């Protein structure tokens, strides 16, 4: 490689940021130059203003470029474009096929949740997420029969589990609480929102560390306090009453991440459960985690996840455990 080329590559490496290829989905035209890293160098792959279609993006993924690179200024353009896409689908949700709109909105919410993790104190990003969630909740609450189909569409998108798990667990939560017939629609909406935002405190650790099968002691300590961090980030900014912030604060009582990261999972140490609602948020989170793959483990079966849930709650909540089992038996017509 010539000296000039080496200098160009060095300059690029200092000013390029990684993004996922799915952040380009639905943009129509590329808002920034997109680079790939191939043969030990950065190569311009998609020019700013170029037409983006699924074929181009699929080819990148097939060639192993699910992560691409963009200049920092271009990153801001992509974020703005995806935020606008979320605003548009939220405002026009009732137009066209609502189920298709729900699937699109879920994907856009997940993409934009990454931006909230990157800048958790950004009120505009938080408010956009919150308003979109309220519209989505109204559809999901009234259309439980479509949840399984939406679930399978969503899983195929392959979002990073840190951003996908809050979505999946919150959808499960709607179904279980609605089946219980003891909560109002407003109560379920607030628990849905609390469940979705409960893990925002995990932004305290860089995303790439969650792909490792072992964290440092310091990172584990930070992670163990992420629910309290979530409350500090959200309190006074989300219109939830103190009870729902209590749910967020104690949602990590049964930490599946302890088991995922190689430490023994204990159901007796330092547990504080505030009400059945908190238990349900915990349980939906566990099931969503277990049936989804991780970079360091394969997805587990629904049977195994319910077996673990039985160990956790059946002694204190036998009737509620039966409710959970019946819900998932009816939810999945195809076993996982």
N, C-alpha and C positions, 0 to 999 in steps of 0.2 A: 504494500500500500504506500502511495506517495505521501510525502510529508504534508502537503496541503490537505489531502484526504484525511490523514490522521488528525489534523487540527480541526477539520470540519466535524469529524466523528466525536472528538473530545468536546467540542462546543455543544453539539446536539445532546450528548449524554448529560450535560449539566442543566439543560433547559427542557428536557422531555419528561413527561409524567405518564405513568402507566394508566390505562383505562381498560375496561372490559369491552369486547366487541359488541355486546348487547346494548351498550350505551349509545350505539349508532342506529339501533333499530327504530324505525318509524320517523326518522329525521327528514327523509325525502332527499335533501341535498346535504352534503357534508359541510359542516360549519367551520372546519379546520383541516389542515394537513394532517394526515394519519401516517404514522411510520410503523414498520415492523422491524424486529431484530432478527436478522438472518445472516448466517456465515460471519458471525462476529462483528456485524456492523448494522447501523440503522439505515433502513431503506425507505424512501417515500413510496407509500403503497396506494394511498387514495388522496388526490389533490383536493384542496379546499374548493367547494362549489360543485364538486362532482356528484352525479346522481347516485344515490344509494338504493340498491334493491336487495332483496333477500338472497339472490344468487351470489352477489359480490361478498356479502357478509358470510354466507355459508361456505364459500370457497376459502375464506380466511380461517374459519374454524376447522375445516377439513385439513388444512395445511399446518395446523397446530398453532395458529395465531389467534387464540381466543382472547389473549391480552395484546393490546397494541399500544402505541405511544403517541402523545400529542404535546405540543408546546403548551406552556402554562396559560398563555393568553387564549389559546384554542380551547383549553379545558373549560374556561369560563363560558365560552360560547356554547359548548355542548351542554353544560349544566342549564344555561338559560333556555336553550331549545327544548330540553326534556321537561323542564318545569312548565314551559308553555304548553307542551303536549298534555301534561297532566291537568292543567287548568282547562284546556279545551274539552277533554273527555269528561271532566267533572261537570262543566257547565252544560254540556250537550248530552248528558247521560240518558235522558229520557227519549232521545231521538234515535231511531233505528232499533236494532236488536239489543235489548238490555243485557242479555247474557253475554253476547260478544263484547259489549261495552265493559261489563264487569271483568272479563278476562283481560282486556286491554288495560283497564284501570289498575288491576292488581299488579301487572308487570310494571307499569309506570310508577306506581307507589313504591315498589321494591327498588327500582332504579333510583328514585328520588330519596329513598330512605338512606341509601349510601351517602348521598350529599349531606343529609342531616347528621350522620355519623361523623363526616369530615368537618362539619361546622355546626356543632350542636347548639350553639347560642344564637344561631341565625333565626330570628322570629319569622321572617317571611317564609323560609323553608318549612319551619314547624307548622305555621298556620295553614300553608298549602296542604301539607299532609293531613292535618286535622280536618279541614273542610272536605277534602276528598274522601276521607274515611267515613264521615257522617253520611255522605251520599251513597257510598258503597254499602255501608251497614244496612241502610234502609232496604236496598235490593236483597242482600243476603238474608236478612231477617224474614222477608216475605217469600223467599224462593228457596227454601231448604232443599227441595227436590233436585235443584241444580248443583248443589254443593259438590257432589262427587265428580261430576263432569268438569266443573271448574277446577277442582283439585288436580285432576289428571292433566288438564291443559297447563296448569301452572307448573307442575312438577317437571314437565318436558322442557321448560325454559332454562332450567339449570342455574338458577340464581345462587349466589354464594349463600351458604346455610345461615350465616349470621343475619342476613336480611330476609331470607325465606322463612325461617322458623317462626318469627313473630306473626307472619301472615297466616301460616298453616295452623298454628295453635289457636289463633284468634277466630278462625273460621270454625274449628272444632268447638270452641267455647260457645259460640252462638248456638250451635245445634244442641249441645248438651243442656244448656240453661233454658233454651226454649222447650225442650222435651220435658224438663222438670216441672213446668207449669206453675212456678212459684215466683217468677220474676216478671216485672213489667218490661215493656219494650225499651223504655228509657234506662232502666237498670242494666239491661243486657247491653245496650249501646255503650254506656259508660264503662262497663267491664271489658267490652270489646276494645275500646280505645285504650284503656289502661293496659290490657294485655299486649296490644300492638306496640306501645311505646316503652314497655317495662324494661327492655334491655338496652336502652340508649346509653346507659352508663358503661357499657362494654366498649364504647368509643375510646376509653382511657388507655386501651391497649391497641397498638397498630394491627390492622386487619390481617396482615400476612402471618402474624403469630398464631392466629386461630387455625391455621392449616398444619401446625406442628402437633405431634402426638404428645409433646411434653412442654410445659411452660416453666420458666424460671420461678424460683420461690417468690421473688418480688412480684412477678406478673400474676402469680396465683393469689397473692395477697390483695392485689388491686382488683382482680376478678371477683374475689370473694365479697368485695364491698360494692360491686357494680350496681346492685339494686338501690343502695343508699345514694350512690352517685346519680342514678336515674331520677330519683326524687329531687335532688338538688338542682338538676338541670331543668326539670319540668315544672316544679312547684311555682305557682304564680304566673305561669305561661300557658298552661292547659286549664280549661274551665272544668275541673273536676273537684269534687268535695274531698275533704280530708280522708274519708273512708277509702276512697279509691287510691289515694296515695299510700295508704297503709297496705293495700293489696300489692302495689308495686314494690313497696319497701320489703315485704316479707315473701315475695313470690319465689325467692330462691331457696326456700326452706328445704326442698328435696332437690339437691343439685346433681343433675345427671352429668354436668361437666366434670364433676369430681371423678366419676367413673371413666369418662372419656379421656381424661388427662392422666389416668393411671393411678389415682388414689382411691382408697376404699370408700365405697358409698355407705354412709351410715344413716339410719332413719331415726336415731335416738339422740344424737348429739346436737345441742344448740338449736333445736327446732322451736320455732314459735309460729303457730298457725293462727291467723286472725280470721276466723269464720270459714264457712264452706266455700265462699267465693274465692278466697285465696287458695284453698285446696284445689279447686277446679282449674284455676289459672296455672298452678303447678303441674297438675296432671296432664292438661292439654299440651303443655310445653314438653313434658317428658315423652309423650306419645309422638308428637311431631318430630322430636329429635331422634327417637329410636327408629322410626320408619323412614328416615331420610339418611342418605349416605354422608359420610364425612371424608375428608382427604386421607384420614388415617384409619378408617374402618368402613366396612360395608353397611348398607341399610339392614336393619333387623326386622323381623316379622311383626305384624300386628299382634299375633298371639304372644310373642315374647314380651312385647311392651305392656300388654294387659296383665301378663303374669307378674311383671315388676310392679305395676300399679296396685295389684291385689296385695302384694307384700307391704306396700306403703300405707294404704288407706283402709283395707277391708276390716281390720280389727275395730276401728273407730267409726267407719262409715260403710257398713255392709250394704245398706239399701242404695246408697249413692254409687257404690261400686257396681251394683247390678244395673243401675241406670246407665253408667258409662259403657259397660259391656253391651247392653242392648242397643245403645246409640251407634256404636261402631259396627255392630253386626248388621244394622240396617243401613249404615252409611256406605260401606264398601260392598258392592255387589260382586266385585272381584277381589279375592283375598290378597292381602299384601303380607 
